[in-house]
Amino acid sequence: MNNKIEFMASIPQIQSAINTGNDGMRVKFDIPESDIGQAVRLIMLRGKAFKVTIEEVE
């Protein structure tokens, strides 16, 4: 089973998109409807640590 989750996303242009605090950082993503099937798999990772890789696309 492939545990890799991939989807397109962007950081919204709102002030609350990136928040920093004493315990780290919180980032919000906008995900297109076409990629929700993959992104919803993140729910299974709630409370777990995981690796994030960001790759810019044109």
HUBELZI-V467179 format. One line per field, one symbol per residue. ss: DSSP state (H for helix, E for strand, - for the rest). phi: phi as a letter, one per 30 degrees, with the letter a starting at -180 (. if undefined). burial: 1 if it has 24 or more other C-alpha atoms within 12 Angstrom, else 0. A space follows every 10 residues. Layout:
ss->???
phi->???
burial->???
This chain:
ss->---------E ----HHHEEE E--EEEE--E --HHHHHHHH HHHHH----- --------
phi->.dcdcbadab cddbdddbcc adckbbbcbc bdedcdeddd ddedceicda ccbcbdbd
burial->0000001000 0000000000 0000000000 0000000000 0000000000 00000000
